[in-house]
Amino acid sequence: MAEPRKRRDNQGDRNAQGEKGDLTEKVVFINRCAKVVKGGRRFSFSALIVAGDRAGKVGVGFGKANEVSEAIRKASDSARKSLVKVAVRDNTIPHEVIGEFGGGRVLLKPASPGTGVIAGGGVRAVIEAAGIRDVLAKSLGSSNHANVVKATISALQHLRLRDEIYKVRGKVAHAAHEPVAA
């Protein structure tokens, strides 16, 4: 009697590795494409997914396949490989920033505690996956889902904390209540 074949990848078990269990994923957009052939139409699907740990890491993935579930799996794997670190300060962003990708432009502004995430669609998915709780956002350019999501990630990558900037300039950060000695 032949022994059943074992899977080489962890495709069946999404919690096989510790990293996979603590990431949240959000499907931003699924597109259906039709190819007309002799026997009728052949459909294929593409999926855009955002993954993040809600603690300052976020990534985006795009996958294409003949079935929706396979496209989502490919996009999910791609998103996990493209995680980037984001500067977060007190559940908001440290400063105002504009991100651009293709025709998409996204403006992000820090917000006071309790404001929540004021953003729509793909921008909201990226910000929530990164773990930012208070922010104001506006999509200024293209409404293409992929470009808006990538522009948001570009904006988040441009964020820098005050300590990082002082370190690069070779200066010492002072507390807000201490007067600076001249």
C-alpha positions as CSV (number, residue, x, y, z in Angstrom):
1,M,0.0,0.0,0.0
2,A,1.4,3.4,-1.0
3,E,2.0,6.0,1.7
4,P,0.1,9.3,1.1
5,R,2.3,12.1,-0.3
6,K,3.2,14.9,2.1
7,R,2.9,18.5,1.1
8,R,6.2,20.3,0.7
9,D,4.9,23.7,1.5
10,N,2.7,24.9,4.4
11,Q,0.0,26.0,2.0
12,G,-2.7,24.0,3.8
13,D,-1.9,25.2,7.4
14,R,-1.9,29.0,7.6
15,N,-0.7,28.9,11.2
16,A,2.3,26.6,10.6
17,Q,4.8,29.4,11.3
18,G,4.6,31.8,14.2
19,E,4.8,34.8,11.8
20,K,1.7,33.8,9.8
21,G,-0.6,33.7,12.9
22,D,-0.1,37.3,14.1
23,L,-0.5,39.0,10.7
24,T,-3.9,40.4,9.7
25,E,-4.9,40.4,6.1
26,K,-7.5,42.4,4.3
27,V,-8.7,41.9,0.7
28,V,-8.8,45.4,-0.9
29,F,-9.9,44.4,-4.4
30,I,-10.7,41.4,-6.6
31,N,-10.8,41.8,-10.3
32,R,-12.4,39.4,-12.8
33,C,-11.0,39.3,-16.3
34,A,-12.7,37.5,-19.2
35,K,-10.8,36.1,-22.2
36,V,-13.1,35.1,-25.1
37,V,-12.2,31.8,-26.7
38,K,-13.9,29.4,-29.2
39,G,-16.0,27.7,-26.5
40,G,-17.1,30.9,-24.7
41,R,-15.4,33.0,-22.0
42,R,-12.5,32.0,-19.8
43,F,-12.4,33.9,-16.5
44,S,-9.3,34.7,-14.5
45,F,-9.0,36.6,-11.2
46,S,-6.6,39.0,-9.6
47,A,-6.5,40.0,-5.9
48,L,-5.0,42.9,-4.1
49,I,-4.3,42.2,-0.4
50,V,-2.8,44.2,2.5
51,A,-1.1,42.4,5.4
52,G,0.1,43.9,8.6
53,D,0.9,43.1,12.3
54,R,-0.9,46.2,13.7
55,A,2.4,47.2,15.3
56,G,4.2,49.1,12.7
57,K,4.7,46.6,9.8
58,V,2.6,46.5,6.7
59,G,2.9,45.0,3.2
60,V,0.9,44.8,0.0
61,G,0.6,41.8,-2.4
62,F,-0.9,41.2,-5.8
63,G,-1.8,37.7,-7.1
64,K,-3.4,36.4,-10.3
65,A,-4.9,32.9,-10.9
66,N,-7.8,31.1,-12.6
67,E,-9.6,30.8,-9.2
68,V,-10.3,33.4,-6.6
69,S,-9.0,31.4,-3.7
70,E,-5.7,30.8,-5.4
71,A,-5.3,34.4,-6.4
72,I,-5.9,35.4,-2.8
73,R,-3.3,32.9,-1.5
74,K,-0.7,34.2,-4.0
75,A,-1.4,37.8,-3.1
76,S,-1.2,36.9,0.6
77,D,2.2,35.3,0.2
78,S,3.4,38.3,-1.8
79,A,2.2,40.7,0.9
80,R,4.0,38.7,3.7
81,K,7.2,39.0,1.7
82,S,6.9,42.7,1.2
83,L,6.5,43.9,4.8
84,V,8.0,47.3,5.6
85,K,8.5,49.1,8.9
86,V,6.4,52.2,9.6
87,A,7.2,55.0,12.1
88,V,4.2,55.3,14.5
89,R,4.1,57.8,17.4
90,D,1.3,57.7,20.0
91,N,-1.1,55.8,17.7
92,T,-0.7,58.4,15.0
93,I,1.9,59.4,12.4
94,P,4.7,61.8,13.4
95,H,4.1,64.4,10.6
96,E,2.1,65.2,7.5
97,V,3.3,63.4,4.3
98,I,2.3,62.9,0.7
99,G,2.9,59.6,-1.0
100,E,3.0,59.0,-4.7
101,F,2.9,55.9,-6.9
102,G,2.0,56.1,-10.6
103,G,-1.1,58.3,-10.8
104,G,-2.0,57.8,-7.2
105,R,-1.3,60.5,-4.6
106,V,-2.3,60.1,-0.9
107,L,-2.1,62.8,1.7
108,L,-1.8,61.7,5.4
109,K,-2.1,64.0,8.4
110,P,-1.6,63.2,12.1
111,A,-4.8,63.4,14.2
112,S,-5.5,64.0,17.9
113,P,-6.3,61.0,20.0
114,G,-9.8,59.7,19.6
115,T,-10.2,60.9,16.0
116,G,-10.0,57.5,14.5
117,V,-9.0,56.6,10.9
118,I,-10.6,59.1,8.5
119,A,-9.8,57.4,5.2
120,G,-11.5,55.3,2.5
121,G,-11.0,52.1,0.7
122,G,-7.4,51.0,0.2
123,V,-5.9,53.8,2.3
124,R,-7.9,52.6,5.3
125,A,-6.9,49.0,4.9
126,V,-3.2,49.9,4.8
127,I,-3.4,52.3,7.8
128,E,-5.3,49.8,10.0
129,A,-3.0,46.9,9.1
130,A,0.0,49.1,10.1
131,G,-1.7,49.7,13.5
132,I,-2.3,53.5,13.2
133,R,-5.4,54.5,15.1
134,D,-5.7,58.3,14.6
135,V,-5.1,59.8,11.2
136,L,-6.6,61.9,8.5
137,A,-6.2,60.8,4.9
138,K,-7.2,62.0,1.4
139,S,-6.7,60.4,-1.9
140,L,-5.7,63.1,-4.4
141,G,-4.9,61.4,-7.7
142,S,-5.9,58.3,-9.4
143,S,-8.7,56.0,-7.9
144,N,-6.9,52.9,-9.1
145,H,-6.8,50.6,-6.1
146,A,-3.3,49.3,-6.7
147,N,-1.8,52.7,-7.1
148,V,-3.6,54.2,-4.1
149,V,-2.5,51.3,-1.8
150,K,1.1,51.6,-3.1
151,A,1.1,55.4,-2.7
152,T,-0.1,55.0,0.9
153,I,2.8,52.6,1.6
154,S,5.2,55.0,0.0
155,A,3.9,57.8,2.3
156,L,4.3,55.6,5.3
157,Q,7.8,54.8,4.3
158,H,8.7,58.5,4.2
159,L,7.7,59.0,7.8
160,R,10.6,59.6,10.3
161,L,10.5,60.1,14.0
162,R,12.1,63.2,15.6
163,D,14.9,61.1,17.2
164,E,15.9,59.7,13.9
165,I,16.2,63.1,12.3
166,Y,18.2,64.5,15.2
167,K,20.5,61.5,15.1
168,V,21.2,62.0,11.4
169,R,22.0,65.7,12.0
170,G,24.2,64.9,14.9
171,K,22.1,66.8,17.4
172,V,20.6,65.8,20.8
173,A,16.9,65.8,21.2
174,H,15.6,67.9,24.1
175,A,12.5,67.3,26.2
176,A,9.5,69.6,25.4
177,H,9.5,71.3,28.8
178,E,13.2,72.0,29.1
179,P,14.5,75.3,27.7
180,V,17.3,74.9,25.2
181,A,20.6,76.4,26.3
182,A,22.0,78.9,23.7
